[in-house]
Amino acid sequence: FVVALSVFDCGGRGLHGMFDLKGSTRGRKAKEGESVKKDLDWVAAHAKVLLPVALKRKVNGAVEGDARFLASQGVLDYSLLLGVHDCHTHLQGTLC
């Protein structure tokens, strides 16, 4: 059993969204009132993550390495918790 602090250091700016992404759409929609959205919510929002090529390679490498490790341990469940801060809005986030 592991207890961890929030992985999101918002620096006082706040988050505008949080997504638990598994790469599957089966049953992957947040229920009414849930603050953490899921894969179908991401698709419905037409959301994208734009990264410079070098950073994209690092992130992909980390995710692939994690997936290989978890598969080697017989762990079948994997998701990416993604926090979103919209730099183009002047509104403070409400999730952090």
Order of alpha helices (4+ residues) and beta strands (2+ residues): beta-beta-alpha-alpha-beta
